[in-house]
């Protein structure tokens, strides 16, 4: 009788070992997938911190410098060259951030607009023409800012949805 029980337990053991191994592997795979999903939210947060946030900030700096540049041009001030360098620095800082799809094409409007503004100021153009050139450049910078704001909002919504989903999982697991 004892021998019969031993034979039966070996058969059960041979069946349970692959089943147990399969369960352990399935749990490991599920944990890995869940970890990867959590990391995608880190990517969105890093995108905000390293791309859209700094881009918006540098574009705001550039637009502020543009208005100071316009004022210097209006007054015929020698401060124009200083303001122009400050604008170039703000744009250089902006260009250090990665581009979103379509952003590089939008930025290509900026250098010709700057060159046109410089030519108008150097040639002593009437103020309305200079103002129109500044407004055109400001519109290009505003378009870039809006593109980065859209990307920031998209990443923020993705993070928010993920946080709500993680809270539901946490409450479900806690009981």
Secondary structure, 3 states (H helix, E strand, C coil): CHHHHHHHHHHHHHHHHHHHHHHHHHHHHHHHHHHHHHHHHHHHHHHHHHHHHHHHHHHHHHHHHHHHHHHHHHHCCCCHHHHHHHHHHHHHHHHCCCCCCCHHHHHHHHHHHHHHHHHHHHCCCCHHHHHHHHHHHHHHHHHHHHHHHHHHHHHHHHHHHHHHHHHHHHHHHHC
